Amino acid sequence: MGGCGSKKADQKELLLESIEAHEKGINCMALSEDGSVLATGSEDKSLRLWCTKTSQCECIGTLRGHEDYITCILIEDCYVLTGSADKTLRKWDVSTLECVLVCRGHTSVIYRMICTGDFIFTSSYDRTARCWDFDNGECLRVFRGHKRGVYPLIFIPADDDEMDDDVDPDGSKDILITGSADCTARSWNFETGQCLKVFKGKDRDGNNVGHTGAITCMATDALGRILFTGSTDTTVRSWNLLRGEQLKVFSGHTGSVICMQIVNKIMYTGSSDHTARAWVTEFGDCTRVFKGHKHTVSVIKVKDGLVYTACGDACARVFDAKSGTLKREFKGHNNTVTSLQVVGGKLFTGSYDGFLKVWDSTGIKDETTFGKEEKKEDKEKDKKQQKVDSNQNGIDNKIMID
């Protein structure tokens, strides 16, 4: 690849397969733990399963039953879990392709879902989060308190070796964290369903200093002691999880913060300002700006020293995590790239155009990077473009700020 003259000339070689996977757009994607099965959820109300290990990406099943578009998807052991705009959560058996559970209770669109193995947690526009029994689908808890729709979720299991009365003053064990369009995040006692902390921040004078926009994404440090929240107010904020105190404000993005991932002590974020950024979590410093996008960065995934992004400009990109250098562009979709997964030297991308595309992702680190000098010369141009982009709303089209 390094001997080629330009990235544009490589696109036909990079694209391994282009599959018209669904009748309508692909909204979400999940990969099994061993990387052998890929699942895609669509606007066409269906779920498809794909084998990633064969030379050609083979569809091994189409699952139908939802009455509206699929919003989120997970693969857990030999089951697939799906959340939908039809307000239900479904559990599917991968071996039989049958729906074995339908969980009803939410009164609006299910937005996100996480699974611990024993429990399934869902968030919804109905202003609640719910906990379901993985085996029988029973609703075990309803977490009420947010004033608007609930978006991201995090579950932190108790660590008996770490917890003590000083660190854990509320005596709580397993903790659920929710982020909402009401500009707050909340932590909840899993056992009782009671709210422990509301993360909205106050200064010494008692004035609110928390987020002023919807919370769209969240992450924690490796120990589960610090919470990071990204918002439509263009900032990321860090919080002492157990005390509820605001620690730092990460400022630099000029549009909504849409996605984030923390790897070791570095936080990676994607934004509607057409950039992704790397931050030192301990100090709040922005160390890298990943440029080249022409629309909202809606997905960010860091793997093996590379930063993969999916963008509203119909492209996926790969950057060197340390230098911020753009290593490769994957052009071929004709609508927003909504999801991506990397496995076995292949990049899988799903888009609102309904296509599943498979790309060659080998040898990226060894590639010669082209256009580096040109990018230096265009630095001032990039700054001007960023100002123009700052009025873009990077919220997913499906998010309703109620």
Residue pairs with C-beta under 8 A, 6 or more apart in sequence:
1 10
1 13
1 363
1 366
1 367
1 368
2 363
2 366
2 367
2 368
3 368
4 10
5 370
6 370
7 328
7 329
7 370
8 331
10 328
11 330
11 331
11 332
13 360
14 328
14 330
14 359
14 360
15 330
15 332
15 357
15 358
15 359
15 360
16 346
16 358
16 359
16 360
17 56
17 57
17 356
17 357
17 358
18 332
18 355
18 356
18 357
18 358
19 57
19 59
19 355
19 356
19 357
19 358
20 354
20 355
21 40
21 42
21 48
21 59
21 350
21 354
21 355
21 356
22 40
22 42
22 43
22 44
22 46
22 48
22 354
22 356
23 42
23 44
23 46
23 354
24 42
24 43
24 44
24 69
24 354
25 42
25 43
25 335
25 338
25 351
25 352
25 353
25 354
26 40
26 41
26 42
26 43
26 338
26 339
26 350
26 351
26 352
26 354
26 355
26 356
27 41
27 42
27 43
27 69
27 70
27 71
27 338
27 339
27 350
27 352
27 398
28 40
28 41
28 70
28 71
28 72
28 73
28 338
28 339
28 350
29 38
29 39
29 40
29 41
29 73
29 338
29 339
29 340
29 341
29 348
29 350
30 38
30 39
30 73
30 74
30 75
30 80
30 341
31 37
31 38
31 39
31 52
31 75
31 341
31 343
32 38
32 39
32 75
33 75
35 52
35 343
35 344
36 51
36 52
36 53
37 49
37 50
37 51
37 52
37 60
37 75
37 94
38 49
38 50
38 51
38 52
38 57
38 341
38 343
38 348
39 47
39 48
39 49
39 50
39 73
39 75
39 80
40 47
40 48
40 50
40 73
40 339
40 350
40 356
41 47
41 70
41 71
41 72
41 73
41 82
42 48
42 69
42 70
42 354
43 69
43 70
43 352
44 69
44 354
45 64
45 66
45 67
45 68
45 69
45 70
45 84
46 62
46 63
46 64
46 66
46 70
47 62
47 63
47 64
47 66
47 70
47 73
47 80
47 82
47 92
48 59
48 61
48 62
48 63
49 59
49 60
49 61
49 62
49 63
49 80
49 94
49 97
50 57
50 58
50 59
50 60
50 348
50 356
51 57
51 58
51 60
52 343
52 344
52 346
52 348
53 344
57 348
57 356
57 358
61 94
61 97
62 97
63 80
63 82
63 92
63 97
63 99
65 90
65 99
65 102
66 82
66 84
66 86
66 88
66 90
67 84
67 86
67 88
68 84
68 85
68 86
69 84
69 85
70 82
70 83
70 84
70 85
71 83
71 84
71 85
71 109
71 110
71 111
71 112
71 398
72 82
72 83
72 110
72 111
72 112
72 113
73 80
73 81
73 82
73 83
73 113
74 80
74 81
74 82
74 113
74 114
74 115
75 81
75 94
76 115
76 117
76 134
77 117
78 93
78 94
78 95
79 91
79 92
79 93
79 94
79 100
80 91
80 92
80 94
81 89
81 90
81 91
81 92
81 113
81 115
81 120
82 89
82 90
82 92
83 89
83 110
83 111
83 112
83 113
83 122
84 90
84 109
84 110
85 109
85 110
85 398
87 104
87 106
87 107
87 108
87 109
87 110
87 124
87 126
88 102
88 103
88 104
88 106
88 110
89 101
89 102
89 103
89 106
89 110
89 113
89 120
89 122
89 132
89 137
90 99
90 101
90 102
90 103
91 99
91 100
91 101
91 103
91 134
91 137
92 98
92 99
92 100
93 100
101 136
101 137
102 137
103 120
103 122
103 132
103 137
103 139
105 130
105 139
105 142
106 122
106 124
106 126
106 128
106 130
107 124
107 126
108 124
108 125
108 126
108 149
109 124
109 125
109 398
109 400
110 122
110 123
110 124
111 122
111 123
111 124
111 125
111 149
111 150
111 151
111 398
111 399
112 122
112 123
112 151
112 152
112 153
113 120
113 121
113 122
113 123
113 153
114 120
114 121
114 153
114 154
114 155
115 121
115 134
116 134
116 155
116 157
117 134
118 133
118 134
119 131
119 132
119 133
119 134
119 140
119 155
120 131
120 132
120 133
120 134
121 129
121 130
121 131
121 132
121 153
121 155
121 176
122 129
122 130
122 132
122 153
123 129
123 149
123 150
123 151
123 152
123 153
123 178
124 130
124 149
124 150
125 149
125 150
125 400
125 402
126 149
127 144
127 146
127 147
127 148
127 149
127 150
127 180
127 402
128 142
128 143
128 144
128 146
128 150
129 142
129 143
129 150
129 153
129 176
129 178
129 188
130 139
130 141
130 142
130 143
131 139
131 140
131 141
131 143
131 176
131 190
132 138
132 139
132 140
133 140
141 190
141 193
142 193
143 176
143 178
143 186
143 188
143 193
143 195
145 186
145 195
145 198
146 178
146 180
146 182
146 184
146 186
147 180
147 182
148 180
148 181
148 182
148 214
148 401
148 402
149 180
149 181
149 399
149 400
149 401
149 402
150 178
150 179
150 180
150 181
151 178
151 179
151 180
151 181
151 214
151 215
151 216
151 217
151 399
152 178
152 179
152 215
152 216
152 217
152 218
153 176
153 177
153 178
153 179
153 218
154 176
154 177
154 218
154 219
154 220
154 227
155 174
155 175
155 176
155 177
155 190
156 174
156 175
156 176
156 177
156 220
156 224
156 241
157 174
158 173
158 174
158 175
159 224
162 223
163 173
165 171
167 242
168 242
169 242
170 189
170 196
170 242
172 189
172 190
172 191
172 196
173 189
173 190
173 191
174 189
174 190
174 191
175 187
175 188
175 189
175 190
175 196
175 224
175 241
176 187
176 188
176 190
177 185
177 186
177 187
177 188
177 218
177 220
177 227
177 241
178 185
178 186
178 188
179 185
179 215
179 216
179 217
179 218
179 229
180 186
180 214
180 215
181 214
181 215
181 399
181 401
181 402
182 214
183 200
183 210
183 211
183 212
183 213
183 214
183 215
183 231
183 233
184 198
184 199
184 200
184 210
184 211
184 215
185 198
185 199
185 215
185 218
185 227
185 229
185 239
186 195
186 196
186 197
186 198
186 199
187 195
187 196
187 197
187 199
187 227
187 241
187 244
188 194
188 195
188 196
189 196
197 241
197 242
197 243
197 244
198 244
199 210
199 227
199 229
199 237
199 239
199 244
199 246
200 208
200 210
200 211
201 208
201 209
201 210
201 211
201 237
201 239
201 245
201 246
202 208
202 209
202 210
202 246
203 209
209 246
210 237
210 246
211 229
211 231
211 233
211 235
211 237
212 231
212 233
213 231
213 232
213 233
213 234
213 256
214 231
214 232
214 395
214 399
214 401
215 229
215 230
215 231
216 230
216 231
216 232
216 256
216 257
216 258
216 259
216 395
216 399
217 229
217 230
217 257
217 258
217 259
217 260
217 269
218 227
218 228
218 229
218 230
218 260
219 227
219 228
219 260
219 261
219 262
219 267
220 226
220 227
220 228
220 241
220 262
221 228
221 262
221 281
222 262
222 264
224 241
225 240
225 241
225 242
226 238
226 239
226 240
226 241
226 247
226 281
227 238
227 239
227 241
228 236
228 237
228 238
228 239
228 260
228 262
228 267
228 281
229 236
229 237
229 238
229 239
230 236
230 257
230 258
230 259
230 260
230 269
231 237
231 256
231 257
232 256
232 257
232 393
232 394
232 395
233 256
234 251
234 253
234 254
234 255
234 256
234 257
234 271
234 273
235 249
235 250
235 251
235 253
235 257
236 249
236 250
236 253
236 257
236 260
236 267
236 269
236 279
237 246
237 247
237 248
237 249
237 250
238 246
238 247
238 248
238 250
238 281
238 284
239 245
239 246
239 247
240 247
248 283
248 284
249 284
250 267
250 269
250 279
250 284
250 286
252 277
252 279
252 286
252 289
253 269
253 271
253 273
253 275
253 277
254 271
254 273
254 386
254 387
254 389
254 390
255 271
255 272
255 273
255 274
255 296
255 389
255 390
255 391
255 392
255 393
255 394
256 271
256 272
256 296
256 392
256 393
256 394
256 395
257 269
257 270
257 271
257 394
258 270
258 271
258 272
258 296
258 297
258 298
258 394
258 395
258 396
259 269
259 270
259 297
259 298
259 299
259 300
260 267
260 268
260 269
260 270
260 300
261 267
261 268
261 300
261 301
261 302
262 268
262 281
263 302
265 280
265 281
265 282
266 278
266 279
266 280
266 281
266 287
266 321
267 278
267 279
267 280
267 281
268 276
268 277
268 278
268 279
268 300
268 302
268 307
268 321
269 276
269 277
269 279
269 300
270 276
270 296
270 297
270 298
270 299
270 300
270 309
271 277
271 296
271 297
271 394
272 296
272 297
272 389
272 392
272 393
272 394
272 395
273 386
273 389
273 390
273 392
273 394
274 291
274 293
274 294
274 295
274 296
274 297
274 385
274 386
274 389
274 392
275 289
275 290
275 291
275 293
275 297
275 386
276 289
276 290
276 293
276 297
276 300
276 307
276 309
276 319
277 286
277 288
277 289
277 290
278 286
278 287
278 288
278 290
278 307
278 321
278 324
279 285
279 286
279 287
280 287
288 321
288 322
288 323
288 324
289 324
290 307
290 309
290 317
290 319
290 324
290 326
291 324
291 326
291 375
291 382
292 317
292 326
292 329
293 309
293 311
293 313
293 315
293 317
294 311
294 313
294 315
295 311
295 312
295 313
295 336
295 392
296 311
296 312
296 336
296 392
296 394
297 309
297 310
297 311
297 312
297 394
298 310
298 311
298 312
298 336
298 337
298 338
298 394
298 396
299 308
299 309
299 310
299 337
299 338
299 339
299 340
300 307
300 308
300 309
301 307
301 308
301 309
301 340
301 341
301 342
302 308
302 321
303 342
304 365
305 320
305 321
305 322
305 365
306 318
306 319
306 320
306 321
306 327
306 364
306 365
307 318
307 319
307 320
307 321
308 316
308 317
308 318
308 340
308 342
308 347
309 316
309 317
309 318
309 319
310 316
310 337
310 338
310 339
310 340
310 349
311 317
311 336
311 337
312 336
312 337
314 331
314 332
314 333
314 334
314 335
314 336
314 337
314 351
314 353
315 329
315 330
315 331
315 333
315 337
316 329
316 330
316 337
316 340
316 347
316 349
316 359
317 326
317 328
317 329
317 330
318 326
318 327
318 328
318 329
318 330
318 347
318 361
318 364
319 325
319 326
319 327
320 327
320 365
325 369
325 372
326 369
326 375
327 364
327 365
327 367
327 369
328 361
328 364
328 367
330 347
330 349
330 357
330 359
332 357
333 349
333 351
333 353
333 355
333 357
334 351
334 353
335 351
335 352
335 353
336 351
336 352
337 349
337 350
337 351
338 350
338 351
338 352
339 349
339 350
340 347
340 348
340 349
340 350
341 347
341 348
342 348
342 361
345 360
345 361
345 362
346 358
346 359
346 360
346 361
347 358
347 359
347 360
347 361
348 356
348 357
348 358
348 359
349 356
349 357
349 359
350 356
351 357
395 401
